[in-house]
Amino acid sequence: MSKPTFKPYRRPSGGWGSALSVGNILRREGVLASVPVALTRHNKVDGYRCNSCAWIKPASPLPFEFCENGVKAVAWELTAHRCTPAFFAEHTVTELLGWDEFQLEHTGRLTHPLRYDADSDKYVPVSWGHALDEIAGELRAVEDHLKGTVFYSSGRLSNEGSYLYQLFARLYGNNNLPDSSNMCHETTSVALPISIGQDIGTISLDDFAKSDCILFFGQNPGSNSPRMLHPLQEASRRGVPIITYNPLRERGLERFTNPQSTAEMLLGQETRISSQYHQVKAGGDLAALAGICKAVLAAHDASREAGGPAILDEAFIAEHTHGFDTFAAWLRVQEWDELERRSGLHRADLEATATVYAGAHAVVAVYGMGLTQHQAGVETVQMLVNLLLMRGNMGRSGAGICPVRGHSNVQGQRTVGITEKPELFPLDRLGEQFGFEPPREAGYNTVEACEAILKDEVRAFVMLGGNFVRAIPDHGQMEPAWRRLRLTVNVITKLNRSALLPGTVSYILPVLGRLEIDETEAGPQVLSMEDTSACVHGNRGLRKPASPHLISENRLICELALRTLAPNPRVRWTDYMRDYAEIRKEIAYTLPESFWDYERRMWEPGGFQRDLPAKRREWRTETGRATIVTPKALDEDADMPAVGHDVLRLMTLRSNDQFNTTVYGYDDRFRGINNTRKVVLMNRSDIDRLRLKVGQAVTLKTVADDGIDRRLPGLLVVAYDIPIGCIGGYYPECNVLMPIWHYAIGSKTPAAKMIPVTIHSEDARVLEPQLEHAGG
């Protein structure tokens, strides 16, 4: 690989940089001719749903309804490269453990089911029948079905597959259904039901067109959901203020050139996105939001005292909310000095936001993992909801809360039953439907599954998609524990690190991708997914499968269930794997409120939006009203020991060439980083204060009092525009620094956006001085 370089990126998001990046990956994956044809059906009615992010699929799509990261995801799935048994014959597992994420997945699509052979330290091909028979035998042999087996799934799984999977797990005997949402938006699923009575957002795509103010907190659309930049560009051109709070200045929230506009591309035109950009300190969002709420309340009090109009929506607060007086009293006693210190912002910054917000009629508040992955994440999300409720910006056209989900169906799988919390799914109805008594004990979420694995309390782990061991915290503790499992099943499309940490019995089971034709004896089958606005869409595969030896996830679940579970005449596994419409009938029976006329409605332009009570101001909370929650404190990291000024706040980041644990390459275009991921982004003042040099190799060490030495060596110092005292490093590499017990209170979402670390010089070597560096 070429030598790392750091050179500031001066261009807007989108534009020719995006076009060049797309061309590079199409050539590299050998699909320059074939993928462009597939992209004509990308996010289209009767086409396929993007296999990358969960951003909204519009009713009236653009001619090219895809973004740079969507193309990368398609090219990654439809790659011409194949990872065959011949590859595994040439490489031991021990050797492959030395490869990084990009190298492993770049080997291509897996083509055959494989079983780990400990004697040769290699994966060897097996038949599907042998694999499923042995896995079923191992699952039946687990003595404690309630705790001994974990059923994990990633956000790539369809509604149909997710429903079958949860049914399998509950018939097996437990609610151990952790998923990728536990690691990102579980905070949302805990915070919103308390505040507004539902666990998802309230907006639709139309609300962006009707809003007259948009607030952004801790979300980076330029890299994580680039199609979102289109409605933001339109809003900016209408003069809508877009106010951003984020520690790093992300290019997608600064400037955008639409790659689909010939005029913009040829003339170099760009659109300003954020009208205000506030670089809040990592972990300082709760204090920042409290300051904005305090300023809005103060403006209301001043106006009322002067005989002026109300700033707050007093009628809405009186009719629709509970807890306002307690919250207002709490706000009034908060000291501005403390809010400034904790947020890293000036009072004037927060008052400027409050002034714009108070003058707007319809406000959308957007947030991502910058809010959810903190110890105070639940209260931070609720504080953002408080701000909206103060002026009635909930259940109003053009207004509402918008949590931006990550993986494409991570929200949909929760809807149809992938949850460890039995109270969140209608188990009584499920039991009546299928003639069994569903387990009622809470299952493991992701953190709890890790804790149980560390204690050797888990015997079998089935990973249906994803790269669990790489995505979770505390790699140094978890990887050895993972090898002690009796059974590990990796249902994946490409090789990843989780598969290279085999238990006693370990399988790699490759399955069809979403873009591939799934044909049974009943004919070609279709699937469905839910986007971040709770709209459900049909999905039709269009490409020939990568290998004749692949089967669908639905068939895999059904075949495994037939071998593992006692016969139940009400559970028609054979019918489900033959005709997926039969699965959708079962979903509609379990969840009739949202999935009536499922088969037809999923093909409507824009899909169908499932029931959102809060959108019509129906609050399914304990009081029957929206709850304005008063936080207990403004602590950011109460589980960590007291620290000195040399301790820095590490936030983990994703690059522009990455989606979750999938790494498409070693460049991060917007941050000006090329040919490496081994970097730590630092404010130049911190670099000078700690007597470091740009380009110098350093080691990060976690500050914790549990006696475990967590460190990550070999990171190169990069000067960057990030708040003093805060640093950034890439996920999942930096997960080794995050203790498994460092998570959001109430949700157990890993607190990846604020990990206390110290930084240590490895030696005096630095990169060649002629390299340019990003300013800090």
CORKAZI-V120077 format. One record per pair of residues at least 12 apart in sequence whose ideal C-beta (glycine too) atoms are under 7 Angstrom apart, sorted by the first residue. I is the first residue (numbers start at 1). GAP is how many residues later the second one is. Records with the same first field share a line. If there is no record, write none. Layout:
# CORKAZI-V120077
I->GAP, GAP
This chain:
# CORKAZI-V120077
1->665, 674
2->673
3->672
4->670, 671, 672, 712, 763
5->669, 670, 766
6->666, 667, 712, 765, 766, 767, 768
7->665, 765
8->664, 764, 766, 767
9->242, 660, 661, 662, 663
12->239, 243, 244, 245, 258
13->209, 216, 238, 239, 242, 243, 657
14->215, 242, 243, 244, 245
15->242, 244, 250
16->249
17->652
18->50, 241
19->240
21->47, 648
22->46, 49
25->47, 50, 639
26->49
29->46, 47, 50, 51, 52
30->49, 50, 51
31->44, 47, 48, 49
34->44
35->39, 40, 43
38->36, 40, 477, 504, 505
39->25, 27, 32, 35
41->501
42->23, 24, 28, 32
43->14, 18, 22, 23
44->17, 21
45->558, 560
46->494, 557
47->493
48->466, 467, 491, 492, 493, 494
49->359, 480, 488, 490
50->16, 20, 23, 358
51->22, 23, 26, 105, 357, 463, 464
52->17, 18, 21, 356, 607
53->16, 171, 172, 353, 355
54->351, 352, 353, 354, 355, 356, 357, 477, 478
55->170, 172, 173, 476, 477
56->149, 475, 476, 477, 479
57->474, 478, 480, 549, 550
58->147, 548
59->546, 547
60->545
62->198
64->196
67->159, 160
68->158
69->157, 590
72->592
73->586
74->441
76->586, 588
77->416, 436, 438
78->437, 465
79->29, 30
81->25, 26, 27
82->26, 27, 29, 464
83->24, 25, 26, 27, 28, 411, 412
84->27, 28
85->27, 40
87->20
88->26, 34, 35, 36
89->33
92->29, 30
93->28, 29, 407, 409
94->27
96->404
97->403
101->369, 395, 396, 560, 562
102->561, 563, 564
104->391, 392, 393
105->389, 390, 391, 557
107->388
109->384, 385, 437, 438
110->382, 383, 384, 385, 398, 400
111->399, 435, 436, 438
112->13, 398, 435, 437
113->12, 13, 15, 18, 394, 395, 396, 397
114->12, 393, 394
115->16, 392
116->386, 390
123->385
128->423
131->376, 378
132->427, 428, 431
133->430
134->371
135->352, 354, 372, 425
136->424, 427, 428
138->322, 348, 349, 367
139->321, 425
140->424
142->317, 318
145->27, 28, 29
146->27, 28, 293, 295
147->305, 310
148->310, 311, 312
149->23, 25, 27, 310, 311
150->26, 28, 294, 299, 308, 311
151->14, 18, 25, 26, 311
152->26, 27, 309, 310, 311, 312, 314, 316
153->12, 26, 260, 265, 311, 312
154->25, 26, 253, 311, 312
155->25, 251, 252, 253, 254, 255, 258
156->251, 252, 253, 309
157->252, 256, 307, 308, 396
158->251, 369, 370, 371, 381
159->250, 253, 257, 369, 370, 371, 428
160->367, 368, 394, 420, 423, 424
161->392, 393, 396
162->250, 251, 254, 255, 256
163->253, 254, 420, 423, 424
164->390, 393, 394, 412, 419
165->253, 299, 392
166->251, 252
168->389, 393
170->268, 269
171->265, 394, 400
172->392, 393
173->266
174->265, 269
175->245, 247, 264, 266, 267, 268
176->244, 267, 268, 273
177->241, 242, 243, 266
178->242, 266, 267, 268, 271
179->231, 234, 239
180->227, 230, 286
181->229, 233
182->263, 264, 567
183->263, 288, 566, 567
184->185, 188, 222, 565
185->187, 218, 220
186->259, 561, 562, 563
187->185, 190, 191, 194, 557, 560, 562
188->184, 193, 215
190->188, 556, 557
191->187, 190, 191
194->188, 427, 433, 435
195->187, 190, 431, 432, 434
196->189, 198, 418, 423, 430
197->416, 417, 422, 423, 424
198->414, 415, 416, 422
200->211, 334
201->199, 200, 201, 202, 331, 332
202->192, 193, 198, 199, 410, 412, 413
203->161, 197, 199, 330
204->329, 405
205->26, 328
207->157, 190, 191, 192, 193
208->23, 27, 156
209->22, 25
210->152, 187, 188
211->24, 29, 151, 152, 153, 187, 188
212->28, 148, 149, 150, 186
213->27, 28, 143, 144, 147, 150
214->21, 26, 28, 150, 152
215->28, 148, 150, 151
216->26, 27, 28, 29, 37, 150
217->28, 68, 150, 153, 154, 167
218->28, 67, 149, 150, 151, 152, 153
219->147, 148, 149, 151, 185
220->30, 32
221->31, 32
222->28, 29, 30, 31, 448
223->29, 431, 433, 447
224->144, 430
225->179
226->26
229->23, 27
232->41
233->23, 25, 38
236->35, 36, 37
237->34
241->34, 115
242->31, 32, 33
243->31, 32, 33, 110, 113
244->30, 32, 33, 34
245->33, 35, 40, 43
246->33, 34, 124
247->32, 33, 34, 35, 404, 475, 476, 479
248->473, 474, 480
249->28, 30, 472
250->420
251->419
253->20, 21, 24
254->19, 20, 23
255->15, 16, 17, 18
256->14, 15, 17
257->12, 13
276->76, 77
278->67, 71
279->444
280->63, 64, 65
281->62, 63, 442, 444, 445
282->367, 369, 444, 471, 472
283->91, 353, 354, 366, 470, 471
284->58, 59, 60
285->85, 86, 95
286->90, 93, 94, 97, 345, 348
287->52, 55, 56, 347
288->55, 57, 62
289->91, 94, 95, 98
290->41, 44, 49, 93, 344
291->48, 52, 56, 59
292->58, 61, 62, 65, 95
293->38, 90, 93, 94, 97
294->37, 40
295->55, 56, 59
296->15, 58, 61, 62, 94
297->31, 34
299->12, 55, 59
300->12
311->47
312->78, 79
313->78, 79
316->76
320->297, 299, 305, 306
321->68, 304, 305, 307
322->301, 303, 305, 306
323->304, 305, 306, 307
324->304
326->304
327->59, 301, 303
330->300
342->292
344->379
362->31, 34, 35, 36, 37
363->25, 30, 36
364->35, 36, 38
365->19, 23, 36, 37
366->36, 38
367->14, 17, 36
368->36
369->384
370->383
371->13
372->372, 377
373->376, 377, 378, 379, 380
374->262, 370, 377, 379, 380
375->261, 262, 263, 264, 369, 370, 376
376->259, 260, 369
377->367, 370, 372
378->366, 367, 368, 369
379->250, 252
382->247
383->248
385->16
386->242, 243
388->13
389->237, 239
394->220, 232
395->219, 220, 221, 222
404->128
405->127
406->254
407->253
408->121
409->120, 121
411->119, 121
412->117, 118, 124
415->115, 195
416->171
420->22, 23, 24, 25
421->21
422->18, 20
426->164
429->161
430->160
433->156, 157
434->134, 136, 137
435->133, 135
436->132
445->303
446->26
447->293, 296, 301, 303
450->22, 28, 290
451->289
453->25, 28, 29, 32
454->23, 27
456->28
458->27
459->26, 27, 28
460->26, 27
461->24, 26, 27
462->27
463->26, 27, 28, 35
464->27, 89
465->26, 27
467->29, 30, 31, 194
468->30
469->13, 28, 29, 32
470->26, 27, 28, 191, 262
471->189, 190, 261
472->263
473->262, 265, 266, 267, 277
474->264, 265, 266
475->260, 261
476->234, 260
477->231, 263
479->22
482->19
483->18, 20
485->18
486->17, 18, 19
487->16, 18
488->14, 15, 18
489->18, 20
490->17, 18, 19
491->18, 20, 62, 65
492->16, 18
493->17, 18, 20
496->165
509->47
510->40
511->39, 40, 41, 42, 45
512->33, 38, 39, 40
514->25, 27
515->26, 27, 28
516->25, 27, 29, 30
517->24, 25, 26, 27, 28
518->23, 34
520->57, 58
521->57
522->56, 57
525->55
526->12, 13, 14, 54
527->12, 53
528->74
533->76
534->75, 76, 78
535->71, 72, 73, 74
536->66, 71, 72, 74
537->65, 70
538->64, 65
554->22, 23, 26
555->22
558->15, 18, 19
561->12
581->18
584->14, 15
593->18
594->16, 17
636->118
637->117, 119
639->102, 103
640->63, 64, 116
641->62, 64
643->60, 113
646->112
647->56, 109, 110, 111
648->38, 77, 78, 79, 109, 111
649->76, 77, 105, 107
650->50, 77, 79, 84, 87, 105, 107
651->75, 77, 102, 103
652->77, 78, 79, 82, 100, 101
653->75, 76, 77, 78
654->77
655->13, 22, 75
656->12, 13, 14
661->71
671->103
672->102
673->45
676->40
677->53, 56
678->36, 37, 38
679->36, 37, 39, 50
680->18, 20, 35, 37, 38, 47, 49
681->37, 39, 41, 46, 47
682->35, 36, 37, 38, 40, 45, 94
683->39, 40, 41, 93
684->35, 92
685->39
686->38, 39
687->30, 32
690->69
692->25, 69
693->24, 73
694->23, 24, 25, 79
695->21, 22, 71, 72, 76
696->21, 65, 69, 70
697->17, 18, 19, 65, 66, 68
698->17, 19, 61, 62, 63, 64
699->12, 13, 14, 61, 63
700->12, 15, 37, 57, 59
701->56, 57, 59
702->35, 37, 53, 55
703->53, 54, 55
704->35
706->33
710->26, 27
712->21, 22, 24, 25
713->49
715->14
716->51
718->55, 56
719->54, 55, 56, 57
720->54, 56
721->54, 55
722->54
731->21
737->18, 20
738->12, 14, 17
742->13
